[in-house]
Amino acid sequence: MSDMIILKEVTKRFQSDTTKKNSRKKDATNATWFTAVQPTSLSIRQGEIFGLMGYSGAGKSTLLRLINLLERPDSGQVIIDGEDLTALSASQLRVARHNIGMIFQQFNLMANRTVFDNVAFNLKVSGYPASQINERVQACLDIVDLADRARHYPAQLSGGQKQRVGIARAIAPNPKVLLADEPTSALDPATTRSLLTCLRDINEKLGVTIVIVTHEMSVIRRLCHRVALLHQGELLEVADIHSDTIHATTPIGQGLVLED
């Protein structure tokens, strides 16, 4: 099985909030920085469901956002399906991102647009043929079991339904990669199980590679094939998951697995 995502020694630093507040102009000599992602190399296989797990501040979400360059790495390479995103121009990167769907923690739906229009909008901005948008939206809503909610507005939906709209929107342009940032954190256990089943079905039926950030080890056990265990911006290890059992070897990694 080939690799869909390859990270080569990617790093990311941020200026501290204190420095930003105390200085109106950028002064590299006086600025205080913290490293969110230490040099990290990682390969994610085509068609895999891959988890990013760690304590708060481990760098999980930052690492996820490096994959589609929502955060540009300070160093290193991000390669998706053989293409080095870090070497692309701004216009080339916009095109490349059509192959990368994103599911957000807080849904990020447009409140003044219907479910149908929320999904269709992503197709329009990605240059999808106008004559095929209606059919594609309906197909995506069928996949997430929301065809009967097409004319509803976000305010008329439950949290789980809103997240399903987010999934439909993300898969609409037929991406090869789907990134999910804490997609179940605002959902109750029953809705979480339903959403994980939806993601697993999308992975199996469409062959989409999924990378998911979560603080819930139960989500990792139910959904993922492998998981990267992170701590203070460092990749501790990549653990395999067999029959819901996670085989961690490092002390902190074992602590993460046992704490859930």
ChimeraX commands (.cxc) that place a marker at each C-alpha (Angstrom):
marker #1 position 0.00,0.00,0.00 radius 0.5
marker #1 position 1.44,3.38,-1.04 radius 0.5
marker #1 position 1.73,6.45,1.17 radius 0.5
marker #1 position -0.86,9.19,0.66 radius 0.5
marker #1 position 0.62,11.67,3.17 radius 0.5
marker #1 position 4.31,12.12,3.93 radius 0.5
marker #1 position 5.61,14.65,6.43 radius 0.5
marker #1 position 9.38,15.17,6.34 radius 0.5
marker #1 position 10.88,16.89,9.38 radius 0.5
marker #1 position 8.08,19.47,9.62 radius 0.5
marker #1 position 8.29,22.04,12.43 radius 0.5
marker #1 position 6.09,24.88,13.63 radius 0.5
marker #1 position 6.77,27.68,16.13 radius 0.5
marker #1 position 4.45,30.41,17.37 radius 0.5
marker #1 position 5.10,33.73,19.03 radius 0.5
marker #1 position 3.78,33.75,22.58 radius 0.5
marker #1 position 0.62,35.74,23.37 radius 0.5
marker #1 position 2.53,37.76,25.97 radius 0.5
marker #1 position 5.06,38.90,23.40 radius 0.5
marker #1 position 2.29,39.87,20.98 radius 0.5
marker #1 position 0.52,42.00,23.60 radius 0.5
marker #1 position 3.65,43.74,24.83 radius 0.5
marker #1 position 5.11,44.58,21.45 radius 0.5
marker #1 position 3.32,46.27,18.55 radius 0.5
marker #1 position 6.21,45.70,16.18 radius 0.5
marker #1 position 7.91,42.41,15.42 radius 0.5
marker #1 position 11.30,42.21,17.07 radius 0.5
marker #1 position 12.86,38.79,16.56 radius 0.5
marker #1 position 15.54,39.45,19.19 radius 0.5
marker #1 position 13.06,40.12,22.01 radius 0.5
marker #1 position 10.22,37.83,20.96 radius 0.5
marker #1 position 9.39,34.74,22.97 radius 0.5
marker #1 position 8.55,31.69,20.91 radius 0.5
marker #1 position 7.28,28.22,21.70 radius 0.5
marker #1 position 7.57,25.15,19.53 radius 0.5
marker #1 position 4.18,23.59,18.81 radius 0.5
marker #1 position 5.57,20.87,16.54 radius 0.5
marker #1 position 9.12,19.63,16.91 radius 0.5
marker #1 position 10.83,18.05,13.84 radius 0.5
marker #1 position 8.33,15.39,12.82 radius 0.5
marker #1 position 8.44,12.79,10.06 radius 0.5
marker #1 position 5.35,10.71,9.44 radius 0.5
marker #1 position 3.84,8.56,6.67 radius 0.5
marker #1 position 0.12,7.83,6.35 radius 0.5
marker #1 position -0.97,5.11,3.97 radius 0.5
marker #1 position -3.51,5.47,1.21 radius 0.5
marker #1 position -6.98,4.49,2.47 radius 0.5
marker #1 position -5.92,4.51,6.12 radius 0.5
marker #1 position -7.78,6.02,9.07 radius 0.5
marker #1 position -5.03,7.61,11.13 radius 0.5
marker #1 position -5.38,9.20,14.55 radius 0.5
marker #1 position -3.48,12.03,16.24 radius 0.5
marker #1 position -3.65,11.70,20.02 radius 0.5
marker #1 position -2.04,13.44,23.00 radius 0.5
marker #1 position -2.62,15.56,26.07 radius 0.5
marker #1 position -3.72,19.20,25.71 radius 0.5
marker #1 position -0.95,21.23,24.09 radius 0.5
marker #1 position 0.61,18.18,22.45 radius 0.5
marker #1 position 0.46,19.81,18.99 radius 0.5
marker #1 position -2.25,17.58,17.53 radius 0.5
marker #1 position -4.36,20.23,15.81 radius 0.5
marker #1 position -1.30,22.17,14.65 radius 0.5
marker #1 position 0.14,19.05,13.04 radius 0.5
marker #1 position -3.21,18.39,11.34 radius 0.5
marker #1 position -3.29,21.94,9.96 radius 0.5
marker #1 position 0.22,21.53,8.60 radius 0.5
marker #1 position -1.06,18.75,6.34 radius 0.5
marker #1 position -3.18,21.15,4.25 radius 0.5
marker #1 position -0.95,24.15,5.00 radius 0.5
marker #1 position -3.61,26.06,6.92 radius 0.5
marker #1 position -0.49,26.47,9.05 radius 0.5
marker #1 position 2.64,26.67,6.91 radius 0.5
marker #1 position 5.55,24.74,8.45 radius 0.5
marker #1 position 8.65,26.71,9.41 radius 0.5
marker #1 position 10.73,23.92,7.91 radius 0.5
marker #1 position 10.24,20.52,6.31 radius 0.5
marker #1 position 8.05,19.16,3.53 radius 0.5
marker #1 position 4.41,18.13,3.24 radius 0.5
marker #1 position 3.78,15.69,0.41 radius 0.5
marker #1 position 0.23,14.66,-0.54 radius 0.5
marker #1 position -0.26,11.98,-3.18 radius 0.5
marker #1 position 3.26,12.58,-4.47 radius 0.5
marker #1 position 2.97,16.39,-4.64 radius 0.5
marker #1 position 5.08,18.62,-2.39 radius 0.5
marker #1 position 2.60,21.23,-1.14 radius 0.5
marker #1 position 5.34,23.31,0.45 radius 0.5
marker #1 position 6.86,23.93,-2.99 radius 0.5
marker #1 position 3.64,25.23,-4.60 radius 0.5
marker #1 position 2.67,28.81,-5.36 radius 0.5
marker #1 position -0.44,30.26,-3.71 radius 0.5
marker #1 position -2.59,29.58,-6.79 radius 0.5
marker #1 position -1.25,26.04,-7.15 radius 0.5
marker #1 position -1.92,25.37,-3.48 radius 0.5
marker #1 position -5.55,26.47,-3.83 radius 0.5
marker #1 position -6.01,23.84,-6.54 radius 0.5
marker #1 position -4.18,21.15,-4.56 radius 0.5
marker #1 position -6.43,21.76,-1.54 radius 0.5
marker #1 position -9.42,20.55,-3.56 radius 0.5
marker #1 position -8.09,17.07,-2.84 radius 0.5
marker #1 position -8.13,17.71,0.94 radius 0.5
marker #1 position -11.44,17.96,2.79 radius 0.5
marker #1 position -11.66,19.46,6.29 radius 0.5
marker #1 position -14.13,18.74,9.10 radius 0.5
marker #1 position -14.10,21.32,11.90 radius 0.5
marker #1 position -14.86,20.95,15.59 radius 0.5
marker #1 position -17.45,23.76,15.57 radius 0.5
marker #1 position -19.10,22.76,12.26 radius 0.5
marker #1 position -18.41,26.15,10.55 radius 0.5
marker #1 position -21.71,26.10,8.65 radius 0.5
marker #1 position -23.22,29.21,7.07 radius 0.5
marker #1 position -26.27,29.97,9.20 radius 0.5
marker #1 position -28.15,31.83,6.47 radius 0.5
marker #1 position -27.88,29.01,3.92 radius 0.5
marker #1 position -29.74,25.71,3.76 radius 0.5
marker #1 position -28.08,22.34,4.20 radius 0.5
marker #1 position -28.15,21.93,0.41 radius 0.5
marker #1 position -26.53,25.33,-0.17 radius 0.5
marker #1 position -23.85,24.73,2.48 radius 0.5
marker #1 position -22.72,21.62,0.60 radius 0.5
marker #1 position -23.14,23.18,-2.84 radius 0.5
marker #1 position -21.02,26.19,-1.89 radius 0.5
marker #1 position -17.92,24.01,-1.49 radius 0.5
marker #1 position -18.49,22.58,-4.97 radius 0.5
marker #1 position -18.90,26.01,-6.52 radius 0.5
marker #1 position -15.66,27.38,-5.07 radius 0.5
marker #1 position -13.77,24.27,-6.15 radius 0.5
marker #1 position -14.86,24.72,-9.77 radius 0.5
marker #1 position -17.16,21.70,-9.92 radius 0.5
marker #1 position -19.26,21.61,-13.15 radius 0.5
marker #1 position -22.43,23.60,-12.47 radius 0.5
marker #1 position -24.61,21.08,-14.31 radius 0.5
marker #1 position -23.51,18.32,-11.90 radius 0.5
marker #1 position -23.75,20.18,-8.58 radius 0.5
marker #1 position -27.36,19.27,-7.79 radius 0.5
marker #1 position -26.75,15.56,-8.34 radius 0.5
marker #1 position -23.51,15.59,-6.34 radius 0.5
marker #1 position -25.05,17.40,-3.38 radius 0.5
marker #1 position -27.92,14.92,-3.26 radius 0.5
marker #1 position -25.44,12.01,-3.40 radius 0.5
marker #1 position -23.39,13.42,-0.51 radius 0.5
marker #1 position -26.47,14.04,1.62 radius 0.5
marker #1 position -27.53,10.45,0.97 radius 0.5
marker #1 position -24.12,9.24,2.18 radius 0.5
marker #1 position -24.53,11.05,5.52 radius 0.5
marker #1 position -28.25,10.18,5.75 radius 0.5
marker #1 position -29.50,13.77,5.55 radius 0.5
marker #1 position -31.35,13.79,2.23 radius 0.5
marker #1 position -34.58,14.73,4.04 radius 0.5
marker #1 position -32.91,17.79,5.62 radius 0.5
marker #1 position -31.71,19.41,2.39 radius 0.5
marker #1 position -33.96,22.47,2.75 radius 0.5
marker #1 position -33.43,22.93,6.48 radius 0.5
marker #1 position -31.18,25.60,7.99 radius 0.5
marker #1 position -28.40,24.84,10.51 radius 0.5
marker #1 position -30.47,26.25,13.40 radius 0.5
marker #1 position -33.04,23.52,12.74 radius 0.5
marker #1 position -30.49,20.70,13.13 radius 0.5
marker #1 position -29.03,18.83,16.07 radius 0.5
marker #1 position -25.29,18.91,16.75 radius 0.5
marker #1 position -24.80,15.51,15.15 radius 0.5
marker #1 position -26.74,16.57,12.05 radius 0.5
marker #1 position -24.67,19.74,11.74 radius 0.5
marker #1 position -21.49,17.68,11.84 radius 0.5
marker #1 position -22.90,15.37,9.15 radius 0.5
marker #1 position -23.49,18.42,6.97 radius 0.5
marker #1 position -19.85,19.32,7.58 radius 0.5
marker #1 position -18.83,15.85,6.44 radius 0.5
marker #1 position -21.02,16.05,3.33 radius 0.5
marker #1 position -19.50,19.43,2.50 radius 0.5
marker #1 position -15.98,18.06,2.98 radius 0.5
marker #1 position -16.43,14.99,0.75 radius 0.5
marker #1 position -18.42,16.81,-1.97 radius 0.5
marker #1 position -15.42,17.62,-4.25 radius 0.5
marker #1 position -14.25,13.96,-4.06 radius 0.5
marker #1 position -11.12,14.61,-1.98 radius 0.5
marker #1 position -8.42,11.99,-1.55 radius 0.5
marker #1 position -7.77,13.09,2.04 radius 0.5
marker #1 position -10.19,14.03,4.82 radius 0.5
marker #1 position -8.89,15.90,7.88 radius 0.5
marker #1 position -11.05,15.94,11.01 radius 0.5
marker #1 position -10.22,18.21,13.96 radius 0.5
marker #1 position -11.97,16.94,17.12 radius 0.5
marker #1 position -15.20,16.25,15.19 radius 0.5
marker #1 position -16.93,14.47,18.10 radius 0.5
marker #1 position -15.92,16.70,21.01 radius 0.5
marker #1 position -19.28,18.51,21.16 radius 0.5
marker #1 position -21.40,15.39,20.71 radius 0.5
marker #1 position -22.99,12.93,23.13 radius 0.5
marker #1 position -21.80,9.28,23.17 radius 0.5
marker #1 position -24.63,7.88,21.03 radius 0.5
marker #1 position -24.22,10.60,18.39 radius 0.5
marker #1 position -20.45,10.07,18.47 radius 0.5
marker #1 position -20.86,6.35,17.70 radius 0.5
marker #1 position -23.18,7.18,14.81 radius 0.5
marker #1 position -20.74,9.73,13.41 radius 0.5
marker #1 position -17.80,7.30,13.65 radius 0.5
marker #1 position -19.82,4.73,11.72 radius 0.5
marker #1 position -20.45,7.37,9.06 radius 0.5
marker #1 position -16.72,8.14,8.77 radius 0.5
marker #1 position -15.84,4.45,8.61 radius 0.5
marker #1 position -18.37,3.91,5.82 radius 0.5
marker #1 position -16.92,6.83,3.86 radius 0.5
marker #1 position -13.44,5.39,4.26 radius 0.5
marker #1 position -14.49,1.91,3.14 radius 0.5
marker #1 position -16.82,2.90,0.29 radius 0.5
marker #1 position -14.94,5.90,-1.12 radius 0.5
marker #1 position -11.37,4.94,-0.20 radius 0.5
marker #1 position -10.72,8.34,1.36 radius 0.5
marker #1 position -7.66,8.61,3.64 radius 0.5
marker #1 position -8.80,10.06,6.98 radius 0.5
marker #1 position -6.68,11.81,9.61 radius 0.5
marker #1 position -8.52,12.56,12.85 radius 0.5
marker #1 position -7.49,14.58,15.91 radius 0.5
marker #1 position -9.19,13.56,19.13 radius 0.5
marker #1 position -8.61,13.57,22.88 radius 0.5
marker #1 position -10.84,10.51,23.26 radius 0.5
marker #1 position -9.01,7.19,23.15 radius 0.5
marker #1 position -12.35,5.42,22.64 radius 0.5
marker #1 position -12.66,7.23,19.29 radius 0.5
marker #1 position -9.20,6.03,18.29 radius 0.5
marker #1 position -10.01,2.43,19.25 radius 0.5
marker #1 position -13.31,2.36,17.37 radius 0.5
marker #1 position -12.18,4.09,14.19 radius 0.5
marker #1 position -8.45,4.10,13.49 radius 0.5
marker #1 position -5.95,1.69,11.98 radius 0.5
marker #1 position -2.94,3.45,13.54 radius 0.5
marker #1 position -2.38,6.38,15.88 radius 0.5
marker #1 position 0.43,8.87,16.40 radius 0.5
marker #1 position 0.99,9.57,20.09 radius 0.5
marker #1 position 2.21,13.14,20.67 radius 0.5
marker #1 position 3.57,14.94,23.73 radius 0.5
marker #1 position 4.67,18.59,23.96 radius 0.5
marker #1 position 5.08,18.85,20.20 radius 0.5
marker #1 position 7.09,15.64,19.89 radius 0.5
marker #1 position 6.04,12.49,18.05 radius 0.5
marker #1 position 6.58,9.76,20.65 radius 0.5
marker #1 position 5.58,6.80,18.51 radius 0.5
marker #1 position 3.13,5.46,15.95 radius 0.5
marker #1 position 1.09,2.64,17.45 radius 0.5
marker #1 position -0.83,-0.07,15.63 radius 0.5
marker #1 position -4.39,-0.89,16.61 radius 0.5
marker #1 position -5.60,-4.49,16.49 radius 0.5
marker #1 position -9.03,-5.56,17.77 radius 0.5
marker #1 position -9.38,-2.26,19.65 radius 0.5
marker #1 position -6.03,-2.85,21.38 radius 0.5
marker #1 position -3.38,-0.14,21.05 radius 0.5
marker #1 position 0.20,-1.33,21.27 radius 0.5
marker #1 position 2.11,1.61,22.78 radius 0.5
marker #1 position 5.73,1.12,23.85 radius 0.5
marker #1 position 6.85,4.47,25.34 radius 0.5
marker #1 position 5.94,5.27,28.98 radius 0.5
marker #1 position 3.95,8.41,28.08 radius 0.5
marker #1 position 2.27,6.60,25.19 radius 0.5
marker #1 position 1.22,3.77,27.50 radius 0.5
marker #1 position -0.10,6.35,29.95 radius 0.5
marker #1 position -2.25,7.93,27.24 radius 0.5
marker #1 position -3.67,4.55,26.26 radius 0.5
marker #1 position -4.43,3.50,29.84 radius 0.5
marker #1 position -5.85,6.86,30.97 radius 0.5
marker #1 position -8.94,6.77,28.79 radius 0.5
marker link #1:1,2 radius 0.2
marker link #1:2,3 radius 0.2
marker link #1:3,4 radius 0.2
marker link #1:4,5 radius 0.2
marker link #1:5,6 radius 0.2
marker link #1:6,7 radius 0.2
marker link #1:7,8 radius 0.2
marker link #1:8,9 radius 0.2
marker link #1:9,10 radius 0.2
marker link #1:10,11 radius 0.2
marker link #1:11,12 radius 0.2
marker link #1:12,13 radius 0.2
marker link #1:13,14 radius 0.2
marker link #1:14,15 radius 0.2
marker link #1:15,16 radius 0.2
marker link #1:16,17 radius 0.2
marker link #1:17,18 radius 0.2
marker link #1:18,19 radius 0.2
marker link #1:19,20 radius 0.2
marker link #1:20,21 radius 0.2
marker link #1:21,22 radius 0.2
marker link #1:22,23 radius 0.2
marker link #1:23,24 radius 0.2
marker link #1:24,25 radius 0.2
marker link #1:25,26 radius 0.2
marker link #1:26,27 radius 0.2
marker link #1:27,28 radius 0.2
marker link #1:28,29 radius 0.2
marker link #1:29,30 radius 0.2
marker link #1:30,31 radius 0.2
marker link #1:31,32 radius 0.2
marker link #1:32,33 radius 0.2
marker link #1:33,34 radius 0.2
marker link #1:34,35 radius 0.2
marker link #1:35,36 radius 0.2
marker link #1:36,37 radius 0.2
marker link #1:37,38 radius 0.2
marker link #1:38,39 radius 0.2
marker link #1:39,40 radius 0.2
marker link #1:40,41 radius 0.2
marker link #1:41,42 radius 0.2
marker link #1:42,43 radius 0.2
marker link #1:43,44 radius 0.2
marker link #1:44,45 radius 0.2
marker link #1:45,46 radius 0.2
marker link #1:46,47 radius 0.2
marker link #1:47,48 radius 0.2
marker link #1:48,49 radius 0.2
marker link #1:49,50 radius 0.2
marker link #1:50,51 radius 0.2
marker link #1:51,52 radius 0.2
marker link #1:52,53 radius 0.2
marker link #1:53,54 radius 0.2
marker link #1:54,55 radius 0.2
marker link #1:55,56 radius 0.2
marker link #1:56,57 radius 0.2
marker link #1:57,58 radius 0.2
marker link #1:58,59 radius 0.2
marker link #1:59,60 radius 0.2
marker link #1:60,61 radius 0.2
marker link #1:61,62 radius 0.2
marker link #1:62,63 radius 0.2
marker link #1:63,64 radius 0.2
marker link #1:64,65 radius 0.2
marker link #1:65,66 radius 0.2
marker link #1:66,67 radius 0.2
marker link #1:67,68 radius 0.2
marker link #1:68,69 radius 0.2
marker link #1:69,70 radius 0.2
marker link #1:70,71 radius 0.2
marker link #1:71,72 radius 0.2
marker link #1:72,73 radius 0.2
marker link #1:73,74 radius 0.2
marker link #1:74,75 radius 0.2
marker link #1:75,76 radius 0.2
marker link #1:76,77 radius 0.2
marker link #1:77,78 radius 0.2
marker link #1:78,79 radius 0.2
marker link #1:79,80 radius 0.2
marker link #1:80,81 radius 0.2
marker link #1:81,82 radius 0.2
marker link #1:82,83 radius 0.2
marker link #1:83,84 radius 0.2
marker link #1:84,85 radius 0.2
marker link #1:85,86 radius 0.2
marker link #1:86,87 radius 0.2
marker link #1:87,88 radius 0.2
marker link #1:88,89 radius 0.2
marker link #1:89,90 radius 0.2
marker link #1:90,91 radius 0.2
marker link #1:91,92 radius 0.2
marker link #1:92,93 radius 0.2
marker link #1:93,94 radius 0.2
marker link #1:94,95 radius 0.2
marker link #1:95,96 radius 0.2
marker link #1:96,97 radius 0.2
marker link #1:97,98 radius 0.2
marker link #1:98,99 radius 0.2
marker link #1:99,100 radius 0.2
marker link #1:100,101 radius 0.2
marker link #1:101,102 radius 0.2
marker link #1:102,103 radius 0.2
marker link #1:103,104 radius 0.2
marker link #1:104,105 radius 0.2
marker link #1:105,106 radius 0.2
marker link #1:106,107 radius 0.2
marker link #1:107,108 radius 0.2
marker link #1:108,109 radius 0.2
marker link #1:109,110 radius 0.2
marker link #1:110,111 radius 0.2
marker link #1:111,112 radius 0.2
marker link #1:112,113 radius 0.2
marker link #1:113,114 radius 0.2
marker link #1:114,115 radius 0.2
marker link #1:115,116 radius 0.2
marker link #1:116,117 radius 0.2
marker link #1:117,118 radius 0.2
marker link #1:118,119 radius 0.2
marker link #1:119,120 radius 0.2
marker link #1:120,121 radius 0.2
marker link #1:121,122 radius 0.2
marker link #1:122,123 radius 0.2
marker link #1:123,124 radius 0.2
marker link #1:124,125 radius 0.2
marker link #1:125,126 radius 0.2
marker link #1:126,127 radius 0.2
marker link #1:127,128 radius 0.2
marker link #1:128,129 radius 0.2
marker link #1:129,130 radius 0.2
marker link #1:130,131 radius 0.2
marker link #1:131,132 radius 0.2
marker link #1:132,133 radius 0.2
marker link #1:133,134 radius 0.2
marker link #1:134,135 radius 0.2
marker link #1:135,136 radius 0.2
marker link #1:136,137 radius 0.2
marker link #1:137,138 radius 0.2
marker link #1:138,139 radius 0.2
marker link #1:139,140 radius 0.2
marker link #1:140,141 radius 0.2
marker link #1:141,142 radius 0.2
marker link #1:142,143 radius 0.2
marker link #1:143,144 radius 0.2
marker link #1:144,145 radius 0.2
marker link #1:145,146 radius 0.2
marker link #1:146,147 radius 0.2
marker link #1:147,148 radius 0.2
marker link #1:148,149 radius 0.2
marker link #1:149,150 radius 0.2
marker link #1:150,151 radius 0.2
marker link #1:151,152 radius 0.2
marker link #1:152,153 radius 0.2
marker link #1:153,154 radius 0.2
marker link #1:154,155 radius 0.2
marker link #1:155,156 radius 0.2
marker link #1:156,157 radius 0.2
marker link #1:157,158 radius 0.2
marker link #1:158,159 radius 0.2
marker link #1:159,160 radius 0.2
marker link #1:160,161 radius 0.2
marker link #1:161,162 radius 0.2
marker link #1:162,163 radius 0.2
marker link #1:163,164 radius 0.2
marker link #1:164,165 radius 0.2
marker link #1:165,166 radius 0.2
marker link #1:166,167 radius 0.2
marker link #1:167,168 radius 0.2
marker link #1:168,169 radius 0.2
marker link #1:169,170 radius 0.2
marker link #1:170,171 radius 0.2
marker link #1:171,172 radius 0.2
marker link #1:172,173 radius 0.2
marker link #1:173,174 radius 0.2
marker link #1:174,175 radius 0.2
marker link #1:175,176 radius 0.2
marker link #1:176,177 radius 0.2
marker link #1:177,178 radius 0.2
marker link #1:178,179 radius 0.2
marker link #1:179,180 radius 0.2
marker link #1:180,181 radius 0.2
marker link #1:181,182 radius 0.2
marker link #1:182,183 radius 0.2
marker link #1:183,184 radius 0.2
marker link #1:184,185 radius 0.2
marker link #1:185,186 radius 0.2
marker link #1:186,187 radius 0.2
marker link #1:187,188 radius 0.2
marker link #1:188,189 radius 0.2
marker link #1:189,190 radius 0.2
marker link #1:190,191 radius 0.2
marker link #1:191,192 radius 0.2
marker link #1:192,193 radius 0.2
marker link #1:193,194 radius 0.2
marker link #1:194,195 radius 0.2
marker link #1:195,196 radius 0.2
marker link #1:196,197 radius 0.2
marker link #1:197,198 radius 0.2
marker link #1:198,199 radius 0.2
marker link #1:199,200 radius 0.2
marker link #1:200,201 radius 0.2
marker link #1:201,202 radius 0.2
marker link #1:202,203 radius 0.2
marker link #1:203,204 radius 0.2
marker link #1:204,205 radius 0.2
marker link #1:205,206 radius 0.2
marker link #1:206,207 radius 0.2
marker link #1:207,208 radius 0.2
marker link #1:208,209 radius 0.2
marker link #1:209,210 radius 0.2
marker link #1:210,211 radius 0.2
marker link #1:211,212 radius 0.2
marker link #1:212,213 radius 0.2
marker link #1:213,214 radius 0.2
marker link #1:214,215 radius 0.2
marker link #1:215,216 radius 0.2
marker link #1:216,217 radius 0.2
marker link #1:217,218 radius 0.2
marker link #1:218,219 radius 0.2
marker link #1:219,220 radius 0.2
marker link #1:220,221 radius 0.2
marker link #1:221,222 radius 0.2
marker link #1:222,223 radius 0.2
marker link #1:223,224 radius 0.2
marker link #1:224,225 radius 0.2
marker link #1:225,226 radius 0.2
marker link #1:226,227 radius 0.2
marker link #1:227,228 radius 0.2
marker link #1:228,229 radius 0.2
marker link #1:229,230 radius 0.2
marker link #1:230,231 radius 0.2
marker link #1:231,232 radius 0.2
marker link #1:232,233 radius 0.2
marker link #1:233,234 radius 0.2
marker link #1:234,235 radius 0.2
marker link #1:235,236 radius 0.2
marker link #1:236,237 radius 0.2
marker link #1:237,238 radius 0.2
marker link #1:238,239 radius 0.2
marker link #1:239,240 radius 0.2
marker link #1:240,241 radius 0.2
marker link #1:241,242 radius 0.2
marker link #1:242,243 radius 0.2
marker link #1:243,244 radius 0.2
marker link #1:244,245 radius 0.2
marker link #1:245,246 radius 0.2
marker link #1:246,247 radius 0.2
marker link #1:247,248 radius 0.2
marker link #1:248,249 radius 0.2
marker link #1:249,250 radius 0.2
marker link #1:250,251 radius 0.2
marker link #1:251,252 radius 0.2
marker link #1:252,253 radius 0.2
marker link #1:253,254 radius 0.2
marker link #1:254,255 radius 0.2
marker link #1:255,256 radius 0.2
marker link #1:256,257 radius 0.2
marker link #1:257,258 radius 0.2
marker link #1:258,259 radius 0.2
marker link #1:259,260 radius 0.2
view
